[in-house]
Amino acid sequence: MSGSIEVLDAAATRARLGYRGAVAALEAALLSGFDPATDVPRTAAPLGGAEALLMPSAVGDAVGVKVLTVAPGNPALGLPRIQGVHLVLDPATFAPALILDGAVLTGVRTPAVSMVGIRRALDARVAAAGTPLSVVVFGTGPQAVAHVEALREVCPDLAIGAVTHVARRPPAEPASLNGSAFVEASDAASVADLLGRAGFVVCATTAREPLFDSAVLRDDVVVVAVGSHEADARELDSALLARAVVVVEDVATALREAGDVVLAVRDGSLDPESLVPLAEVVSGRWAAEATTRSQPFVVKTTGMSWEDAVVGATALDR
């Protein structure tokens, strides 16, 4: 059996996956009637000094299982914090068909899900503003960089202005930011000025407390938060979720895993009944609210198994 399984390393996995194809596959799955609420919940278990994640799912012809380890001490050793593999299964026989690099799949899947949630709102708001989109990205890691790459690939006609990364320290390799500017998080005045002008803010960090005071944000800002899948960790403050439209992959999953949502609900700032499922945005049933400029538009994701199965299956197609 092992001879029939194609195994792709990180570079080969990335060559098979594209943001635009991933977005199309995710939207097709939701438009087909798939309900993320029926997805198999992610299983997390302690594994020595790390955490192990198991993520199986089946969505139509997309079937797969992802296994990851999250090791907080790895970056200090010069190693990735997240490592693992994704096994693509044949939808008819469930035989293993393809093995992908799990971290690379996550690196494509996560910004693709973000783009599914925000691109309609971004298009409408940039058009209404009539000025290029100013982008602020918290973080300099793979997800922070990937969100900018995905934005340019998925929204090629969007007028994008300055892109600035904010972090506690500059990346070891400045070229990894692909020409984007960098500001240290300790420069509070500069960060506040950037946020006050931003039309799009990406939060892709390991922070456990809010990254900034949301009072400086414009009413028409679009915000993505992808850094946490734990109920007691968040990147956004409750005040932002209190005044924003909040889109989540699945309401039950968000109330279980999305600390930004969980903590805002807990302190009474956010009504869980107001959460908007991603499928509502994709289907257009929520189009009017999604394009409003009267309040911030927030997309909070934690990553779900069905997304990996759907995006992983596109590697077979290619």
C-alpha positions as CSV (number, residue, x, y, z in Angstrom):
1,M,0.0,0.0,0.0
2,S,2.8,2.4,0.9
3,G,4.0,2.5,-2.8
4,S,0.6,3.9,-3.9
5,I,0.7,6.9,-1.6
6,E,2.2,10.1,-2.9
7,V,4.1,12.0,-0.2
8,L,4.7,15.7,-0.7
9,D,7.3,17.7,1.4
10,A,6.7,21.3,2.3
11,A,7.8,22.8,-1.0
12,A,5.8,20.3,-3.1
13,T,2.7,20.8,-0.9
14,R,2.9,24.5,-1.4
15,A,3.2,24.0,-5.1
16,R,0.0,22.0,-5.2
17,L,-2.1,24.5,-3.1
18,G,-3.2,28.0,-4.1
19,Y,-5.1,30.6,-2.2
20,R,-7.6,31.3,-5.0
21,G,-8.3,27.6,-5.5
22,A,-8.7,27.1,-1.8
23,V,-11.2,29.9,-1.6
24,A,-13.2,28.5,-4.5
25,A,-13.3,25.1,-2.9
26,L,-14.3,26.4,0.5
27,E,-17.1,28.5,-0.9
28,A,-18.3,25.6,-3.1
29,A,-18.5,23.4,-0.1
30,L,-20.6,25.9,1.8
31,L,-22.8,26.6,-1.2
32,S,-23.4,22.8,-1.6
33,G,-25.3,22.9,1.6
34,F,-22.6,21.6,3.9
35,D,-23.2,22.7,7.5
36,P,-20.0,23.3,9.5
37,A,-22.0,22.6,12.6
38,T,-21.9,18.9,11.6
39,D,-18.1,18.8,11.3
40,V,-16.1,16.4,13.6
41,P,-14.7,18.6,16.5
42,R,-11.0,18.9,16.7
43,T,-9.4,16.7,19.4
44,A,-6.6,18.2,21.4
45,A,-4.4,16.3,23.9
46,P,-1.3,17.2,25.9
47,L,1.8,15.5,24.6
48,G,4.7,16.1,26.9
49,G,5.8,19.7,26.3
50,A,3.5,20.0,23.3
51,E,-0.1,19.6,22.3
52,A,-1.4,17.1,19.7
53,L,-4.3,17.9,17.4
54,L,-6.3,15.4,15.5
55,M,-8.7,16.8,12.8
56,P,-10.7,14.3,10.6
57,S,-13.5,15.3,8.3
58,A,-15.5,14.3,5.2
59,V,-17.2,16.9,3.0
60,G,-18.6,15.3,-0.2
61,D,-15.6,14.0,-2.1
62,A,-13.1,15.7,0.2
63,V,-12.0,13.3,2.9
64,G,-8.9,13.7,5.1
65,V,-7.3,13.6,8.5
66,K,-4.8,16.1,9.8
67,V,-2.4,15.4,12.7
68,L,-0.5,18.3,14.2
69,T,1.8,19.0,17.1
70,V,2.0,22.5,18.6
71,A,5.3,23.0,20.5
72,P,5.6,26.4,22.1
73,G,9.3,25.9,22.8
74,N,10.3,25.2,19.2
75,P,10.8,28.7,17.9
76,A,13.6,29.2,20.5
77,L,15.3,26.2,18.9
78,G,14.9,27.5,15.4
79,L,12.1,25.1,14.6
80,P,8.4,25.6,13.6
81,R,5.9,25.9,16.4
82,I,3.4,23.8,14.4
83,Q,4.3,20.6,12.5
84,G,2.4,17.7,11.2
85,V,0.9,15.9,8.2
86,H,-2.5,15.8,6.5
87,L,-3.6,12.5,5.0
88,V,-5.9,12.8,1.9
89,L,-8.2,9.8,1.6
90,D,-9.9,8.3,-1.5
91,P,-13.6,9.3,-1.1
92,A,-14.9,6.0,-2.4
93,T,-12.6,3.5,-0.6
94,F,-11.1,5.7,2.2
95,A,-7.7,4.4,1.2
96,P,-4.8,6.8,1.9
97,A,-4.0,8.6,-1.4
98,L,-1.8,11.6,-0.6
99,I,0.2,12.9,2.3
100,L,0.7,16.7,2.6
101,D,2.8,18.8,4.9
102,G,0.3,19.8,7.6
103,A,1.8,23.1,8.5
104,V,1.9,24.2,4.9
105,L,-1.8,23.2,4.5
106,T,-2.6,25.2,7.6
107,G,-0.7,28.1,6.2
108,V,-2.8,28.1,3.0
109,R,-6.2,27.1,4.6
110,T,-6.2,29.7,7.3
111,P,-5.8,32.9,5.1
112,A,-8.1,31.3,2.5
113,V,-10.9,31.0,5.1
114,S,-10.2,34.6,6.1
115,M,-10.6,35.7,2.5
116,V,-13.9,33.8,2.2
117,G,-15.2,35.8,5.1
118,I,-13.9,39.3,4.3
119,R,-13.5,39.8,0.5
120,R,-17.1,40.9,-0.2
121,A,-17.0,43.4,2.7
122,L,-13.5,44.6,1.7
123,D,-14.6,45.2,-1.9
124,A,-17.6,47.2,-0.9
125,R,-15.8,49.3,1.7
126,V,-12.8,50.1,-0.4
127,A,-15.1,51.1,-3.2
128,A,-17.1,53.3,-0.9
129,A,-14.0,54.9,0.6
130,G,-12.5,55.7,-2.8
131,T,-8.9,55.4,-1.4
132,P,-6.4,52.5,-1.4
133,L,-6.7,50.0,1.4
134,S,-4.2,50.6,4.3
135,V,-3.3,47.3,5.9
136,V,-1.9,46.6,9.4
137,V,-0.7,43.1,10.3
138,F,0.1,42.1,13.8
139,G,2.8,39.5,13.6
140,T,5.6,38.6,11.3
141,G,5.2,34.8,11.2
142,P,4.0,32.5,8.5
143,Q,0.3,33.4,9.0
144,A,0.9,37.1,9.1
145,V,2.8,37.0,5.8
146,A,0.4,34.5,4.2
147,H,-2.6,36.8,4.8
148,V,-1.0,39.5,2.8
149,E,-0.1,37.1,0.0
150,A,-3.6,35.7,0.0
151,L,-5.1,39.2,-0.1
152,R,-3.1,40.1,-3.2
153,E,-3.9,36.7,-5.0
154,V,-7.6,36.5,-4.1
155,C,-8.4,40.2,-4.6
156,P,-6.1,41.2,-7.5
157,D,-8.3,44.2,-8.4
158,L,-8.4,45.6,-4.9
159,A,-6.5,48.9,-4.5
160,I,-4.0,48.1,-1.8
161,G,-1.9,50.9,-0.3
162,A,0.6,50.7,2.6
163,V,1.1,47.3,4.3
164,T,2.8,47.5,7.8
165,H,3.6,44.6,10.1
166,V,3.6,45.2,13.9
167,A,5.5,43.0,16.3
168,R,7.6,43.1,19.4
169,R,10.8,42.7,17.3
170,P,11.6,42.6,13.6
171,P,11.9,39.3,11.9
172,A,15.3,37.7,11.7
173,E,15.0,37.9,7.9
174,P,13.4,41.2,6.9
175,A,13.0,40.0,3.3
176,S,10.4,37.6,4.6
177,L,8.0,40.5,4.8
178,N,8.1,40.9,1.0
179,G,8.8,44.6,1.1
180,S,6.1,45.5,3.7
181,A,7.0,48.1,6.4
182,F,7.7,47.2,10.0
183,V,6.9,49.0,13.3
184,E,7.8,47.8,16.7
185,A,4.8,47.2,19.0
186,S,6.4,49.3,21.7
187,D,6.1,52.4,19.5
188,A,2.6,53.0,20.8
189,A,2.0,56.4,19.0
190,S,3.0,55.0,15.6
191,V,0.8,51.9,16.1
192,A,-2.2,54.0,17.1
193,D,-1.7,56.2,14.1
194,L,-1.5,53.2,11.8
195,L,-4.7,51.6,13.3
196,G,-6.6,54.9,13.0
197,R,-6.0,54.9,9.2
198,A,-6.3,51.2,8.6
199,G,-9.0,49.7,6.5
200,F,-7.9,46.1,7.1
201,V,-6.3,44.7,10.3
202,V,-4.9,41.2,10.6
203,C,-4.1,39.6,14.0
204,A,-1.9,36.6,13.6
205,T,0.0,36.2,16.8
206,T,0.3,34.0,19.9
207,A,-0.9,36.8,22.2
208,R,-3.3,35.9,25.0
209,E,-4.4,39.4,25.7
210,P,-5.8,42.1,23.4
211,L,-3.1,43.5,21.1
212,F,-4.5,47.1,21.0
213,D,-7.2,49.5,22.2
214,S,-9.9,49.1,19.6
215,A,-11.2,52.6,20.2
216,V,-8.8,54.0,17.6
217,L,-10.3,51.9,14.8
218,R,-12.5,53.3,12.1
219,D,-16.1,52.3,11.9
220,D,-15.6,50.8,8.4
221,V,-12.5,48.7,9.3
222,V,-12.4,45.0,8.5
223,V,-10.5,42.9,11.1
224,V,-9.4,39.3,11.0
225,A,-8.2,37.4,14.1
226,V,-6.6,33.9,13.6
227,G,-4.0,33.6,16.3
228,S,-5.8,31.5,18.9
229,H,-8.1,28.5,19.2
230,E,-8.3,28.5,23.0
231,A,-11.2,29.8,25.0
232,D,-9.0,31.8,27.4
233,A,-6.8,33.6,24.8
234,R,-7.7,36.5,22.6
235,E,-6.2,39.2,20.4
236,L,-9.2,41.5,20.2
237,D,-10.8,43.4,23.1
238,S,-14.4,43.1,24.1
239,A,-15.1,46.7,23.1
240,L,-14.5,45.9,19.4
241,L,-16.8,42.9,19.4
242,A,-19.4,44.9,21.2
243,R,-19.7,47.4,18.2
244,A,-18.8,45.0,15.3
245,V,-20.5,42.6,13.0
246,V,-18.8,39.3,14.1
247,V,-18.5,36.5,11.6
248,V,-17.4,33.0,12.8
249,E,-17.0,29.6,11.0
250,D,-19.6,28.0,13.2
251,V,-21.4,29.5,16.2
252,A,-21.0,26.4,18.5
253,T,-17.3,26.1,17.6
254,A,-16.7,29.7,18.3
255,L,-18.4,29.6,21.6
256,R,-16.2,26.6,22.5
257,E,-12.8,27.6,21.1
258,A,-12.6,31.3,20.1
259,G,-11.4,33.2,23.1
260,D,-12.0,36.5,21.5
261,V,-15.7,35.5,21.3
262,V,-15.9,33.5,24.5
263,L,-14.5,36.2,26.7
264,A,-16.6,39.0,25.1
265,V,-19.8,36.9,25.7
266,R,-18.7,36.1,29.2
267,D,-18.3,39.8,30.2
268,G,-21.6,40.7,28.6
269,S,-20.2,42.7,25.6
270,L,-21.3,40.3,22.9
271,D,-24.7,38.6,22.4
272,P,-24.0,35.1,21.0
273,E,-27.3,35.3,19.1
274,S,-25.7,38.1,17.0
275,L,-22.9,35.9,15.7
276,V,-23.0,35.5,11.9
277,P,-22.0,32.0,10.5
278,L,-19.6,32.1,7.6
279,A,-22.1,30.3,5.4
280,E,-24.5,33.2,5.7
281,V,-21.9,35.5,4.2
282,V,-21.0,33.1,1.4
283,S,-24.6,32.4,0.4
284,G,-25.4,36.1,0.2
285,R,-28.1,35.8,2.8
286,W,-26.2,38.3,4.8
287,A,-24.9,40.6,2.0
288,A,-26.6,43.8,3.1
289,E,-25.1,43.7,6.6
290,A,-21.7,42.5,5.3
291,T,-21.2,45.6,3.2
292,T,-22.4,48.2,5.8
293,R,-19.8,50.9,6.7
294,S,-21.5,51.9,10.0
295,Q,-19.7,49.3,12.1
296,P,-16.5,47.3,12.1
297,F,-16.6,43.9,10.4
298,V,-14.7,41.2,12.3
299,V,-14.0,37.6,11.2
300,K,-12.8,35.4,13.9
301,T,-11.6,31.9,13.0
302,T,-10.1,29.0,14.9
303,G,-9.6,26.5,12.1
304,M,-11.9,23.5,11.5
305,S,-11.4,20.0,10.2
306,W,-13.7,20.4,7.2
307,E,-11.6,23.3,5.9
308,D,-8.5,21.1,5.8
309,A,-10.3,18.3,4.1
310,V,-11.6,20.6,1.4
311,V,-8.4,22.5,0.8
312,G,-6.3,19.3,1.0
313,A,-8.4,17.6,-1.6
314,T,-7.5,20.4,-4.1
315,A,-4.0,19.0,-4.1
316,L,-5.4,15.8,-5.7
317,D,-7.1,17.8,-8.4
318,R,-3.9,19.6,-9.3
